[in-house]
Amino acid sequence: MPYPKGDKRVSDSITEITKLIQYRDINGGNRLFGGRLMEWIDEAAGVAAMRHCGGDAVTLMVDSLKFKHGAFINDIVVLIAKVTYVGRTSMEVRVDTYVEDKGSGIRRAINHAYLTCVHVDENGRPKPIEYGIIPEGITEQAEYEGARKRIAIRKQRTAEGF
Ligand SMILES: CC(C)(COP(=O)(O)OP(=O)(O)OC[C@H]1O[C@@H](n2cnc3c(N)ncnc32)[C@H](O)[C@@H]1OP(=O)(O)O)[C@@H](O)C(=O)NCCC(=O)NCCS
């Protein structure tokens, strides 16, 4: 059923992508190539943003990416993206990446990243987002409040030439 114009929940944008690491994904050190993971993160974030804004979205920026643990051939990698904050034309998207243990199913976090995505019109120009966001529960509310601080930091960093 199409959404009425109004607000959407964080859960409406949740996007899960599962990958099996293959030889084409690893680097010379036999680990998951960081650039490949960045591609998957960007893809997951883009889909989450599009699900929220209901149209096209492009990536404006990616915050620092910290690789906490490596991943290796034949590992199951799970990426979960969700919109955490909505501005006038932009959205903050958080992407968590895990390696899933095949025996227990337990997921170990290997990376998390925040991306800023912008809703765009057919000419690629920023377009107002018609849906607000409803953060539910303390985790989503904390992400929402944290986003205000992160946005101010991003703008400050841009102003300082980072
Ligand atoms: C993304 C793009 C459309 C933005 O265009 P722009 O004219 O610079 O946009 P604006 O200055 O109007 O800013 C758009 C939004 O980004 C936000 N933004 C801009 N710079 C920012 C920064 N440094 N930190 C945080 N937010 C920022 C603005 O606040 C605004 O959000 P809001 O409307 O919710 O407040 C344009 O930069 C672009 O096309 N970039 C290339 C995108 C691309 O090709 N990505 C890779 C493939 S997907």
The ligand as a Tripos MOL2 file, in Angstrom:
@<TRIPOS>MOLECULE
LIG
   48    50     1     0     0
SMALL
NO_CHARGES

@<TRIPOS>ATOM
      1 C1         24.5450   15.8230   -3.0010 C.3       1 LIG1
      2 C2         24.3240   17.0980   -3.8360 C.3       1 LIG1
      3 C3         23.0900   16.9200   -4.7020 C.3       1 LIG1
      4 C4         24.1120   18.2420   -2.8350 C.3       1 LIG1
      5 O1         23.9800   19.4090   -3.5610 O.3       1 LIG1
      6 P1         24.2740   20.8340   -2.8770 P.3       1 LIG1
      7 O2         23.7930   21.9100   -3.7710 O.co2     1 LIG1
      8 O3         25.6680   20.8570   -2.3960 O.co2     1 LIG1
      9 O4         23.2940   20.7310   -1.6510 O.3       1 LIG1
     10 P2         22.9640   21.7010   -0.4490 P.3       1 LIG1
     11 O5         24.0680   22.6510   -0.1420 O.co2     1 LIG1
     12 O6         21.6070   22.2680   -0.7320 O.co2     1 LIG1
     13 O7         22.8730   20.6480    0.7520 O.3       1 LIG1
     14 C5         22.0210   19.5300    0.6370 C.3       1 LIG1
     15 C6         21.8910   18.9140    2.0110 C.3       1 LIG1
     16 O8         23.1490   18.4330    2.4290 O.3       1 LIG1
     17 C7         23.4790   18.9960    3.6940 C.3       1 LIG1
     18 N1         24.9070   19.2330    3.7550 N.ar      1 LIG1
     19 C8         25.6620   19.8990    2.8490 C.ar      1 LIG1
     20 N2         26.9260   19.9520    3.2720 N.ar      1 LIG1
     21 C9         26.9570   19.3190    4.4750 C.ar      1 LIG1
     22 C10        27.9840   19.0410    5.3910 C.ar      1 LIG1
     23 N3         29.2450   19.4270    5.1870 N.pl3     1 LIG1
     24 N4         27.6810   18.3480    6.5000 N.ar      1 LIG1
     25 C11        26.4310   17.9220    6.7400 C.ar      1 LIG1
     26 N5         25.3990   18.1570    5.9030 N.ar      1 LIG1
     27 C12        25.6720   18.8540    4.7700 C.ar      1 LIG1
     28 C13        22.7250   20.3070    3.7450 C.3       1 LIG1
     29 O9         22.5420   20.7580    5.0950 O.3       1 LIG1
     30 C14        21.4370   19.8950    3.0840 C.3       1 LIG1
     31 O10        20.6520   19.1470    3.9730 O.3       1 LIG1
     32 P3         19.2680   19.7250    4.6230 P.3       1 LIG1
     33 O11        18.4620   20.2150    3.4600 O.co2     1 LIG1
     34 O12        18.6590   18.5300    5.2570 O.co2     1 LIG1
     35 O13        19.6940   20.8030    5.5740 O.co2     1 LIG1
     36 C15        25.5720   17.4290   -4.7160 C.3       1 LIG1
     37 O14        26.6560   17.7850   -3.8790 O.3       1 LIG1
     38 C16        25.9710   16.2460   -5.5740 C.2       1 LIG1
     39 O15        25.3580   15.9700   -6.6070 O.2       1 LIG1
     40 N6         27.0220   15.5110   -5.1650 N.am      1 LIG1
     41 C17        27.4450   14.3070   -5.8880 C.3       1 LIG1
     42 C18        26.6680   13.0960   -5.3630 C.3       1 LIG1
     43 C19        27.2010   11.8170   -5.9440 C.2       1 LIG1
     44 O16        27.4600   11.7330   -7.1400 O.2       1 LIG1
     45 N7         27.4070   10.8110   -5.0690 N.am      1 LIG1
     46 C20        28.0270    9.5770   -5.4530 C.3       1 LIG1
     47 C21        27.0850    8.6380   -6.1230 C.3       1 LIG1
     48 S1         25.5920    8.3310   -5.2420 S.3       1 LIG1
@<TRIPOS>BOND
     1     1     2 1
     2     2     3 1
     3     2     4 1
     4     2    36 1
     5     4     5 1
     6     5     6 1
     7     6     7 2
     8     6     8 1
     9     6     9 1
    10     9    10 1
    11    10    11 2
    12    10    12 1
    13    10    13 1
    14    13    14 1
    15    14    15 1
    16    15    16 1
    17    15    30 1
    18    16    17 1
    19    17    18 1
    20    17    28 1
    21    18    19 ar
    22    18    27 ar
    23    19    20 ar
    24    20    21 ar
    25    21    22 ar
    26    21    27 ar
    27    22    23 1
    28    22    24 ar
    29    24    25 ar
    30    25    26 ar
    31    26    27 ar
    32    28    29 1
    33    28    30 1
    34    30    31 1
    35    31    32 1
    36    32    33 2
    37    32    34 1
    38    32    35 1
    39    36    37 1
    40    36    38 1
    41    38    39 2
    42    38    40 1
    43    40    41 1
    44    41    42 1
    45    42    43 1
    46    43    44 2
    47    43    45 1
    48    45    46 1
    49    46    47 1
    50    47    48 1
@<TRIPOS>SUBSTRUCTURE
     1 LIG1         1 GROUP 0 **** ****
